[in-house]
Amino acid sequence: MVDAVAEEEGSEPVTLEPPLAEVVDSDALETLIKDSTISDIEIRFTYRGHDVVVDESGRVHVD
């Protein structure tokens, strides 16, 4: 996820502040996606002013 945001901003992932791990629990997010019984689940959150969407396949889209 952090790679997608960094790419959108044209920067390196390690330079993003605050670190994504301080904003989103990526383990919990992965568990939600993996264990969901909903076939078209999307999880949305905002990070550094970007709307981030993770779909049921784990694909990340950043606006």
N, CA, C and O atoms as a Tripos MOL2 file, in Angstrom:
@<TRIPOS>MOLECULE
protein
  252   251    63     0     0
PROTEIN
NO_CHARGES

@<TRIPOS>ATOM
      1 N           0.8130   -1.1840    0.0000 N.3       1 MET1
      2 CA          0.0000    0.0000    0.0000 C.3       1 MET1
      3 C           0.8630    1.2580    0.0000 C.2       1 MET1
      4 O           0.6110    2.1980   -0.7530 O.2       1 MET1
      5 N           1.8720    1.2600    0.8460 N.am      2 VAL2
      6 CA          2.7140    2.4460    0.9280 C.3       2 VAL2
      7 C           3.4270    2.6910   -0.3980 C.2       2 VAL2
      8 O           3.6750    3.8380   -0.7690 O.2       2 VAL2
      9 N           3.7560    1.6160   -1.1130 N.am      3 ASP3
     10 CA          4.3990    1.7760   -2.4200 C.3       3 ASP3
     11 C           3.4820    2.4990   -3.4000 C.2       3 ASP3
     12 O           3.9350    3.3340   -4.1830 O.2       3 ASP3
     13 N           2.1920    2.1750   -3.3540 N.am      4 ALA4
     14 CA          1.2340    2.8000   -4.2710 C.3       4 ALA4
     15 C           1.1000    4.2920   -3.9790 C.2       4 ALA4
     16 O           1.0270    5.0990   -4.9060 O.2       4 ALA4
     17 N           1.0660    4.6630   -2.7100 N.am      5 VAL5
     18 CA          0.9710    6.0830   -2.3490 C.3       5 VAL5
     19 C           2.2560    6.8060   -2.7390 C.2       5 VAL5
     20 O           2.2070    7.9060   -3.2900 O.2       5 VAL5
     21 N           3.4020    6.1960   -2.4560 N.am      6 ALA6
     22 CA          4.6780    6.8190   -2.8150 C.3       6 ALA6
     23 C           4.7730    7.0110   -4.3190 C.2       6 ALA6
     24 O           5.2440    8.0500   -4.7810 O.2       6 ALA6
     25 N           4.3350    6.0350   -5.0800 N.am      7 GLU7
     26 CA          4.3560    6.1630   -6.5410 C.3       7 GLU7
     27 C           3.4650    7.3060   -6.9890 C.2       7 GLU7
     28 O           3.8380    8.0800   -7.8700 O.2       7 GLU7
     29 N           2.2920    7.4140   -6.3900 N.am      8 GLU8
     30 CA          1.3590    8.4970   -6.7280 C.3       8 GLU8
     31 C           1.9970    9.8620   -6.4580 C.2       8 GLU8
     32 O           1.7740   10.8130   -7.2070 O.2       8 GLU8
     33 N           2.7890    9.9550   -5.3860 N.am      9 GLU9
     34 CA          3.4280   11.2140   -5.0240 C.3       9 GLU9
     35 C           4.7870   11.4130   -5.6830 C.2       9 GLU9
     36 O           5.3560   12.5020   -5.6160 O.2       9 GLU9
     37 N           5.3140   10.3600   -6.3250 N.am     10 GLY10
     38 CA          6.6260   10.4680   -6.9450 C.3      10 GLY10
     39 C           7.7460   10.5330   -5.9270 C.2      10 GLY10
     40 O           8.7360   11.2380   -6.1230 O.2      10 GLY10
     41 N           7.5860    9.7900   -4.8320 N.am     11 SER11
     42 CA          8.6060    9.8030   -3.7850 C.3      11 SER11
     43 C           8.9330    8.3730   -3.3510 C.2      11 SER11
     44 O           8.3470    7.4120   -3.8490 O.2      11 SER11
     45 N           9.8640    8.2510   -2.4280 N.am     12 GLU12
     46 CA         10.2570    6.9510   -1.8980 C.3      12 GLU12
     47 C           9.3620    6.6060   -0.6970 C.2      12 GLU12
     48 O           9.0510    7.4820    0.1100 O.2      12 GLU12
     49 N           8.9510    5.3520   -0.5760 N.am     13 PRO13
     50 CA          8.0760    4.9560    0.5320 C.3      13 PRO13
     51 C           8.6250    5.3120    1.9150 C.2      13 PRO13
     52 O           7.8600    5.6960    2.7990 O.2      13 PRO13
     53 N           9.9230    5.1910    2.1100 N.am     14 VAL14
     54 CA         10.5000    5.4530    3.4390 C.3      14 VAL14
     55 C          10.4570    6.9240    3.8210 C.2      14 VAL14
     56 O          10.6720    7.2580    4.9860 O.2      14 VAL14
     57 N          10.1870    7.8070    2.8730 N.am     15 THR15
     58 CA         10.1470    9.2380    3.1830 C.3      15 THR15
     59 C           8.7580    9.7220    3.5850 C.2      15 THR15
     60 O           8.6090   10.8710    3.9990 O.2      15 THR15
     61 N           7.7450    8.8770    3.4720 N.am     16 LEU16
     62 CA          6.3790    9.3040    3.7720 C.3      16 LEU16
     63 C           6.1730    9.4300    5.2770 C.2      16 LEU16
     64 O           6.5090    8.5280    6.0450 O.2      16 LEU16
     65 N           5.6190   10.5580    5.6770 N.am     17 GLU17
     66 CA          5.3110   10.8280    7.0730 C.3      17 GLU17
     67 C           3.8440   11.1770    7.2070 C.2      17 GLU17
     68 O           3.3460   11.9490    6.3880 O.2      17 GLU17
     69 N           3.1320   10.6680    8.1680 N.am     18 PRO18
     70 CA          3.5860    9.6380    9.0910 C.3      18 PRO18
     71 C           3.6920    8.2980    8.3660 C.2      18 PRO18
     72 O           3.0960    8.1110    7.3050 O.2      18 PRO18
     73 N           4.4450    7.3780    8.9380 N.am     19 PRO19
     74 CA          4.5160    6.0510    8.3300 C.3      19 PRO19
     75 C           3.1150    5.4280    8.2550 C.2      19 PRO19
     76 O           2.3010    5.6090    9.1600 O.2      19 PRO19
     77 N           2.8500    4.7130    7.1970 N.am     20 LEU20
     78 CA          1.5280    4.1090    7.0080 C.3      20 LEU20
     79 C           1.1490    3.2290    8.1930 C.2      20 LEU20
     80 O          -0.0240    3.1690    8.5630 O.2      20 LEU20
     81 N           2.1070    2.5530    8.7880 N.am     21 ALA21
     82 CA          1.8370    1.6660    9.9240 C.3      21 ALA21
     83 C           1.2610    2.4220   11.1250 C.2      21 ALA21
     84 O           0.6310    1.8120   11.9900 O.2      21 ALA21
     85 N           1.4660    3.7300   11.1880 N.am     22 GLU22
     86 CA          0.8850    4.5310   12.2640 C.3      22 GLU22
     87 C          -0.5510    4.9290   11.9620 C.2      22 GLU22
     88 O          -1.2620    5.4080   12.8460 O.2      22 GLU22
     89 N          -0.9790    4.7350   10.7270 N.am     23 VAL23
     90 CA         -2.3100    5.1580   10.3030 C.3      23 VAL23
     91 C          -3.2520    3.9730   10.1120 C.2      23 VAL23
     92 O          -4.4330    4.0490   10.4520 O.2      23 VAL23
     93 N          -2.7200    2.8710    9.5640 N.am     24 VAL24
     94 CA         -3.5310    1.7000    9.2410 C.3      24 VAL24
     95 C          -2.8240    0.4460    9.7340 C.2      24 VAL24
     96 O          -1.6160    0.2930    9.5520 O.2      24 VAL24
     97 N          -3.5730   -0.4390   10.3540 N.am     25 ASP25
     98 CA         -3.0380   -1.7300   10.7680 C.3      25 ASP25
     99 C          -3.0980   -2.6570    9.5540 C.2      25 ASP25
    100 O          -4.1480   -3.2250    9.2550 O.2      25 ASP25
    101 N          -1.9760   -2.8080    8.8590 N.am     26 SER26
    102 CA         -1.9670   -3.5750    7.6060 C.3      26 SER26
    103 C          -2.2650   -5.0530    7.8420 C.2      26 SER26
    104 O          -2.8360   -5.7030    6.9670 O.2      26 SER26
    105 N          -1.8960   -5.6020    8.9970 N.am     27 ASP27
    106 CA         -2.2350   -7.0000    9.2960 C.3      27 ASP27
    107 C          -3.7450   -7.1740    9.4300 C.2      27 ASP27
    108 O          -4.3070   -8.1430    8.9180 O.2      27 ASP27
    109 N          -4.3970   -6.2450   10.1110 N.am     28 ALA28
    110 CA         -5.8490   -6.3070   10.2550 C.3      28 ALA28
    111 C          -6.5290   -6.1350    8.8990 C.2      28 ALA28
    112 O          -7.5090   -6.8180    8.6030 O.2      28 ALA28
    113 N          -6.0160   -5.2370    8.0890 N.am     29 LEU29
    114 CA         -6.5690   -5.0210    6.7530 C.3      29 LEU29
    115 C          -6.4610   -6.2960    5.9180 C.2      29 LEU29
    116 O          -7.4210   -6.6930    5.2580 O.2      29 LEU29
    117 N          -5.2950   -6.9320    5.9480 N.am     30 GLU30
    118 CA         -5.0940   -8.1740    5.2000 C.3      30 GLU30
    119 C          -6.0440   -9.2650    5.6880 C.2      30 GLU30
    120 O          -6.5950  -10.0150    4.8830 O.2      30 GLU30
    121 N          -6.2350   -9.3530    6.9980 N.am     31 THR31
    122 CA         -7.1490  -10.3500    7.5580 C.3      31 THR31
    123 C          -8.5810  -10.0850    7.1070 C.2      31 THR31
    124 O          -9.3060  -11.0190    6.7650 O.2      31 THR31
    125 N          -8.9920   -8.8210    7.1040 N.am     32 LEU32
    126 CA        -10.3360   -8.4790    6.6350 C.3      32 LEU32
    127 C         -10.5520   -8.9250    5.1950 C.2      32 LEU32
    128 O         -11.5980   -9.4800    4.8590 O.2      32 LEU32
    129 N          -9.5660   -8.6820    4.3540 N.am     33 ILE33
    130 CA         -9.6710   -9.0490    2.9400 C.3      33 ILE33
    131 C          -9.7030  -10.5740    2.7950 C.2      33 ILE33
    132 O         -10.5650  -11.1170    2.1040 O.2      33 ILE33
    133 N          -8.7610  -11.2600    3.4480 N.am     34 LYS34
    134 CA         -8.6500  -12.7180    3.3190 C.3      34 LYS34
    135 C          -9.8540  -13.4590    3.8670 C.2      34 LYS34
    136 O         -10.3180  -14.4270    3.2640 O.2      34 LYS34
    137 N         -10.3660  -13.0090    5.0120 N.am     35 ASP35
    138 CA        -11.4130  -13.7400    5.7070 C.3      35 ASP35
    139 C         -12.8230  -13.2910    5.3450 C.2      35 ASP35
    140 O         -13.7980  -13.8270    5.8720 O.2      35 ASP35
    141 N         -12.9380  -12.3280    4.4620 N.am     36 SER36
    142 CA        -14.2580  -11.8150    4.1020 C.3      36 SER36
    143 C         -15.0480  -12.8430    3.3030 C.2      36 SER36
    144 O         -14.5050  -13.5420    2.4480 O.2      36 SER36
    145 N         -16.3360  -12.9190    3.5980 N.am     37 THR37
    146 CA        -17.2280  -13.7760    2.8150 C.3      37 THR37
    147 C         -17.9330  -12.9610    1.7400 C.2      37 THR37
    148 O         -18.7530  -13.4880    0.9880 O.2      37 THR37
    149 N         -17.6140  -11.6820    1.6710 N.am     38 ILE38
    150 CA        -18.2020  -10.8040    0.6550 C.3      38 ILE38
    151 C         -17.2940  -10.8410   -0.5690 C.2      38 ILE38
    152 O         -16.0900  -10.6080   -0.4560 O.2      38 ILE38
    153 N         -17.8550  -11.1280   -1.7200 N.am     39 SER39
    154 CA        -17.0280  -11.3110   -2.9160 C.3      39 SER39
    155 C         -16.5360   -9.9990   -3.5250 C.2      39 SER39
    156 O         -15.5520  -10.0000   -4.2640 O.2      39 SER39
    157 N         -17.1900   -8.9020   -3.2350 N.am     40 ASP40
    158 CA        -16.7670   -7.6310   -3.8370 C.3      40 ASP40
    159 C         -16.4590   -6.5770   -2.7740 C.2      40 ASP40
    160 O         -16.8540   -5.4180   -2.8990 O.2      40 ASP40
    161 N         -15.7540   -6.9940   -1.7360 N.am     41 ILE41
    162 CA        -15.4230   -6.0860   -0.6340 C.3      41 ILE41
    163 C         -14.3940   -5.0410   -1.0790 C.2      41 ILE41
    164 O         -13.4800   -5.3340   -1.8510 O.2      41 ILE41
    165 N         -14.5640   -3.8360   -0.5770 N.am     42 GLU42
    166 CA        -13.5820   -2.7610   -0.7570 C.3      42 GLU42
    167 C         -13.3870   -2.0980    0.5980 C.2      42 GLU42
    168 O         -14.3500   -1.8050    1.3070 O.2      42 GLU42
    169 N         -12.1480   -1.8720    0.9400 N.am     43 ILE43
    170 CA        -11.8380   -1.1490    2.1690 C.3      43 ILE43
    171 C         -11.1970    0.1580    1.7610 C.2      43 ILE43
    172 O         -10.2500    0.1850    0.9740 O.2      43 ILE43
    173 N         -11.7260    1.2480    2.3090 N.am     44 ARG44
    174 CA        -11.2700    2.5830    1.9360 C.3      44 ARG44
    175 C         -10.7480    3.3180    3.1650 C.2      44 ARG44
    176 O         -11.2870    3.1900    4.2640 O.2      44 ARG44
    177 N          -9.6930    4.0840    2.9530 N.am     45 PHE45
    178 CA         -9.1890    4.9490    4.0050 C.3      45 PHE45
    179 C          -8.4270    6.0930    3.3540 C.2      45 PHE45
    180 O          -8.1070    6.0440    2.1660 O.2      45 PHE45
    181 N          -8.1420    7.1200    4.1400 N.am     46 THR46
    182 CA         -7.4020    8.2770    3.6560 C.3      46 THR46
    183 C          -6.0180    8.2640    4.2730 C.2      46 THR46
    184 O          -5.8580    8.0470    5.4740 O.2      46 THR46
    185 N          -5.0170    8.4990    3.4330 N.am     47 TYR47
    186 CA         -3.6270    8.5750    3.8970 C.3      47 TYR47
    187 C          -2.9400    9.6830    3.1250 C.2      47 TYR47
    188 O          -2.9030    9.6610    1.8950 O.2      47 TYR47
    189 N          -2.3980   10.6480    3.8410 N.am     48 ARG48
    190 CA         -1.6760   11.7880    3.2660 C.3      48 ARG48
    191 C          -2.5290   12.5250    2.2250 C.2      48 ARG48
    192 O          -2.0140   13.0100    1.2170 O.2      48 ARG48
    193 N          -3.8240   12.6000    2.4830 N.am     49 GLY49
    194 CA         -4.7260   13.3150    1.5860 C.3      49 GLY49
    195 C          -5.1690   12.5120    0.3750 C.2      49 GLY49
    196 O          -5.8690   13.0380   -0.4910 O.2      49 GLY49
    197 N          -4.7740   11.2550    0.2990 N.am     50 HIS50
    198 CA         -5.1640   10.3800   -0.8050 C.3      50 HIS50
    199 C          -6.2420    9.4140   -0.3400 C.2      50 HIS50
    200 O          -6.2060    8.9230    0.7880 O.2      50 HIS50
    201 N          -7.1970    9.1480   -1.2130 N.am     51 ASP51
    202 CA         -8.1650    8.0880   -0.9610 C.3      51 ASP51
    203 C          -7.5320    6.7860   -1.4280 C.2      51 ASP51
    204 O          -7.1580    6.6540   -2.5940 O.2      51 ASP51
    205 N          -7.4140    5.8280   -0.5210 N.am     52 VAL52
    206 CA         -6.8070    4.5410   -0.8200 C.3      52 VAL52
    207 C          -7.9050    3.4850   -0.7480 C.2      52 VAL52
    208 O          -8.6570    3.4270    0.2250 O.2      52 VAL52
    209 N          -7.9920    2.6500   -1.7870 N.am     53 VAL53
    210 CA         -8.9960    1.5900   -1.8480 C.3      53 VAL53
    211 C          -8.2750    0.2700   -2.0500 C.2      53 VAL53
    212 O          -7.4470    0.1300   -2.9500 O.2      53 VAL53
    213 N          -8.6010   -0.7010   -1.1970 N.am     54 VAL54
    214 CA         -8.0660   -2.0510   -1.3320 C.3      54 VAL54
    215 C          -9.2470   -2.9560   -1.6390 C.2      54 VAL54
    216 O         -10.2200   -2.9850   -0.8860 O.2      54 VAL54
    217 N          -9.1680   -3.7050   -2.7520 N.am     55 ASP55
    218 CA        -10.2940   -4.5640   -3.1220 C.3      55 ASP55
    219 C         -10.0660   -5.9980   -2.6510 C.2      55 ASP55
    220 O          -9.0570   -6.3040   -2.0150 O.2      55 ASP55
    221 N         -11.0240   -6.8730   -2.9760 N.am     56 GLU56
    222 CA        -11.0080   -8.2510   -2.4840 C.3      56 GLU56
    223 C          -9.7910   -9.0460   -2.9490 C.2      56 GLU56
    224 O          -9.4420  -10.0500   -2.3280 O.2      56 GLU56
    225 N          -9.1480   -8.6210   -4.0190 N.am     57 SER57
    226 CA         -7.9640   -9.3220   -4.5050 C.3      57 SER57
    227 C          -6.6770   -8.7840   -3.8590 C.2      57 SER57
    228 O          -5.5910   -9.3190   -4.0800 O.2      57 SER57
    229 N          -6.8180   -7.7130   -3.0530 N.am     58 GLY58
    230 CA         -5.6610   -7.0850   -2.4400 C.3      58 GLY58
    231 C          -5.0610   -5.9780   -3.2910 C.2      58 GLY58
    232 O          -4.0630   -5.3650   -2.9130 O.2      58 GLY58
    233 N          -5.6740   -5.7250   -4.4390 N.am     59 ARG59
    234 CA         -5.2150   -4.6590   -5.3280 C.3      59 ARG59
    235 C          -5.4630   -3.3050   -4.6600 C.2      59 ARG59
    236 O          -6.5040   -3.0910   -4.0380 O.2      59 ARG59
    237 N          -4.5010   -2.4010   -4.7960 N.am     60 VAL60
    238 CA         -4.5690   -1.0790   -4.1670 C.3      60 VAL60
    239 C          -4.7260   -0.0210   -5.2540 C.2      60 VAL60
    240 O          -4.0070   -0.0230   -6.2540 O.2      60 VAL60
    241 N          -5.6870    0.8890   -5.0370 N.am     61 HIS61
    242 CA         -5.8930    2.0070   -5.9440 C.3      61 HIS61
    243 C          -5.7840    3.2930   -5.1200 C.2      61 HIS61
    244 O          -6.3810    3.4000   -4.0490 O.2      61 HIS61
    245 N          -5.0280    4.2550   -5.6180 N.am     62 VAL62
    246 CA         -4.8130    5.5140   -4.9070 C.3      62 VAL62
    247 C          -5.2950    6.6720   -5.7750 C.2      62 VAL62
    248 O          -4.9130    6.7900   -6.9400 O.2      62 VAL62
    249 N          -6.1410    7.5270   -5.1940 N.am     63 ASP63
    250 CA         -6.6010    8.7520   -5.8770 C.3      63 ASP63
    251 C          -6.0330    9.9590   -5.1800 C.2      63 ASP63
    252 O          -6.2940   11.0890   -5.5910 O.2      63 ASP63
@<TRIPOS>BOND
     1     1     2 1
     2     2     3 1
     3     3     4 2
     4     3     5 am
     5     5     6 1
     6     6     7 1
     7     7     8 2
     8     7     9 am
     9     9    10 1
    10    10    11 1
    11    11    12 2
    12    11    13 am
    13    13    14 1
    14    14    15 1
    15    15    16 2
    16    15    17 am
    17    17    18 1
    18    18    19 1
    19    19    20 2
    20    19    21 am
    21    21    22 1
    22    22    23 1
    23    23    24 2
    24    23    25 am
    25    25    26 1
    26    26    27 1
    27    27    28 2
    28    27    29 am
    29    29    30 1
    30    30    31 1
    31    31    32 2
    32    31    33 am
    33    33    34 1
    34    34    35 1
    35    35    36 2
    36    35    37 am
    37    37    38 1
    38    38    39 1
    39    39    40 2
    40    39    41 am
    41    41    42 1
    42    42    43 1
    43    43    44 2
    44    43    45 am
    45    45    46 1
    46    46    47 1
    47    47    48 2
    48    47    49 am
    49    49    50 1
    50    50    51 1
    51    51    52 2
    52    51    53 am
    53    53    54 1
    54    54    55 1
    55    55    56 2
    56    55    57 am
    57    57    58 1
    58    58    59 1
    59    59    60 2
    60    59    61 am
    61    61    62 1
    62    62    63 1
    63    63    64 2
    64    63    65 am
    65    65    66 1
    66    66    67 1
    67    67    68 2
    68    67    69 am
    69    69    70 1
    70    70    71 1
    71    71    72 2
    72    71    73 am
    73    73    74 1
    74    74    75 1
    75    75    76 2
    76    75    77 am
    77    77    78 1
    78    78    79 1
    79    79    80 2
    80    79    81 am
    81    81    82 1
    82    82    83 1
    83    83    84 2
    84    83    85 am
    85    85    86 1
    86    86    87 1
    87    87    88 2
    88    87    89 am
    89    89    90 1
    90    90    91 1
    91    91    92 2
    92    91    93 am
    93    93    94 1
    94    94    95 1
    95    95    96 2
    96    95    97 am
    97    97    98 1
    98    98    99 1
    99    99   100 2
   100    99   101 am
   101   101   102 1
   102   102   103 1
   103   103   104 2
   104   103   105 am
   105   105   106 1
   106   106   107 1
   107   107   108 2
   108   107   109 am
   109   109   110 1
   110   110   111 1
   111   111   112 2
   112   111   113 am
   113   113   114 1
   114   114   115 1
   115   115   116 2
   116   115   117 am
   117   117   118 1
   118   118   119 1
   119   119   120 2
   120   119   121 am
   121   121   122 1
   122   122   123 1
   123   123   124 2
   124   123   125 am
   125   125   126 1
   126   126   127 1
   127   127   128 2
   128   127   129 am
   129   129   130 1
   130   130   131 1
   131   131   132 2
   132   131   133 am
   133   133   134 1
   134   134   135 1
   135   135   136 2
   136   135   137 am
   137   137   138 1
   138   138   139 1
   139   139   140 2
   140   139   141 am
   141   141   142 1
   142   142   143 1
   143   143   144 2
   144   143   145 am
   145   145   146 1
   146   146   147 1
   147   147   148 2
   148   147   149 am
   149   149   150 1
   150   150   151 1
   151   151   152 2
   152   151   153 am
   153   153   154 1
   154   154   155 1
   155   155   156 2
   156   155   157 am
   157   157   158 1
   158   158   159 1
   159   159   160 2
   160   159   161 am
   161   161   162 1
   162   162   163 1
   163   163   164 2
   164   163   165 am
   165   165   166 1
   166   166   167 1
   167   167   168 2
   168   167   169 am
   169   169   170 1
   170   170   171 1
   171   171   172 2
   172   171   173 am
   173   173   174 1
   174   174   175 1
   175   175   176 2
   176   175   177 am
   177   177   178 1
   178   178   179 1
   179   179   180 2
   180   179   181 am
   181   181   182 1
   182   182   183 1
   183   183   184 2
   184   183   185 am
   185   185   186 1
   186   186   187 1
   187   187   188 2
   188   187   189 am
   189   189   190 1
   190   190   191 1
   191   191   192 2
   192   191   193 am
   193   193   194 1
   194   194   195 1
   195   195   196 2
   196   195   197 am
   197   197   198 1
   198   198   199 1
   199   199   200 2
   200   199   201 am
   201   201   202 1
   202   202   203 1
   203   203   204 2
   204   203   205 am
   205   205   206 1
   206   206   207 1
   207   207   208 2
   208   207   209 am
   209   209   210 1
   210   210   211 1
   211   211   212 2
   212   211   213 am
   213   213   214 1
   214   214   215 1
   215   215   216 2
   216   215   217 am
   217   217   218 1
   218   218   219 1
   219   219   220 2
   220   219   221 am
   221   221   222 1
   222   222   223 1
   223   223   224 2
   224   223   225 am
   225   225   226 1
   226   226   227 1
   227   227   228 2
   228   227   229 am
   229   229   230 1
   230   230   231 1
   231   231   232 2
   232   231   233 am
   233   233   234 1
   234   234   235 1
   235   235   236 2
   236   235   237 am
   237   237   238 1
   238   238   239 1
   239   239   240 2
   240   239   241 am
   241   241   242 1
   242   242   243 1
   243   243   244 2
   244   243   245 am
   245   245   246 1
   246   246   247 1
   247   247   248 2
   248   247   249 am
   249   249   250 1
   250   250   251 1
   251   251   252 2
@<TRIPOS>SUBSTRUCTURE
     1 MET1         2 RESIDUE 1 A MET
     2 VAL2         6 RESIDUE 1 A VAL
     3 ASP3        10 RESIDUE 1 A ASP
     4 ALA4        14 RESIDUE 1 A ALA
     5 VAL5        18 RESIDUE 1 A VAL
     6 ALA6        22 RESIDUE 1 A ALA
     7 GLU7        26 RESIDUE 1 A GLU
     8 GLU8        30 RESIDUE 1 A GLU
     9 GLU9        34 RESIDUE 1 A GLU
    10 GLY10       38 RESIDUE 1 A GLY
    11 SER11       42 RESIDUE 1 A SER
    12 GLU12       46 RESIDUE 1 A GLU
    13 PRO13       50 RESIDUE 1 A PRO
    14 VAL14       54 RESIDUE 1 A VAL
    15 THR15       58 RESIDUE 1 A THR
    16 LEU16       62 RESIDUE 1 A LEU
    17 GLU17       66 RESIDUE 1 A GLU
    18 PRO18       70 RESIDUE 1 A PRO
    19 PRO19       74 RESIDUE 1 A PRO
    20 LEU20       78 RESIDUE 1 A LEU
    21 ALA21       82 RESIDUE 1 A ALA
    22 GLU22       86 RESIDUE 1 A GLU
    23 VAL23       90 RESIDUE 1 A VAL
    24 VAL24       94 RESIDUE 1 A VAL
    25 ASP25       98 RESIDUE 1 A ASP
    26 SER26      102 RESIDUE 1 A SER
    27 ASP27      106 RESIDUE 1 A ASP
    28 ALA28      110 RESIDUE 1 A ALA
    29 LEU29      114 RESIDUE 1 A LEU
    30 GLU30      118 RESIDUE 1 A GLU
    31 THR31      122 RESIDUE 1 A THR
    32 LEU32      126 RESIDUE 1 A LEU
    33 ILE33      130 RESIDUE 1 A ILE
    34 LYS34      134 RESIDUE 1 A LYS
    35 ASP35      138 RESIDUE 1 A ASP
    36 SER36      142 RESIDUE 1 A SER
    37 THR37      146 RESIDUE 1 A THR
    38 ILE38      150 RESIDUE 1 A ILE
    39 SER39      154 RESIDUE 1 A SER
    40 ASP40      158 RESIDUE 1 A ASP
    41 ILE41      162 RESIDUE 1 A ILE
    42 GLU42      166 RESIDUE 1 A GLU
    43 ILE43      170 RESIDUE 1 A ILE
    44 ARG44      174 RESIDUE 1 A ARG
    45 PHE45      178 RESIDUE 1 A PHE
    46 THR46      182 RESIDUE 1 A THR
    47 TYR47      186 RESIDUE 1 A TYR
    48 ARG48      190 RESIDUE 1 A ARG
    49 GLY49      194 RESIDUE 1 A GLY
    50 HIS50      198 RESIDUE 1 A HIS
    51 ASP51      202 RESIDUE 1 A ASP
    52 VAL52      206 RESIDUE 1 A VAL
    53 VAL53      210 RESIDUE 1 A VAL
    54 VAL54      214 RESIDUE 1 A VAL
    55 ASP55      218 RESIDUE 1 A ASP
    56 GLU56      222 RESIDUE 1 A GLU
    57 SER57      226 RESIDUE 1 A SER
    58 GLY58      230 RESIDUE 1 A GLY
    59 ARG59      234 RESIDUE 1 A ARG
    60 VAL60      238 RESIDUE 1 A VAL
    61 HIS61      242 RESIDUE 1 A HIS
    62 VAL62      246 RESIDUE 1 A VAL
    63 ASP63      250 RESIDUE 1 A ASP
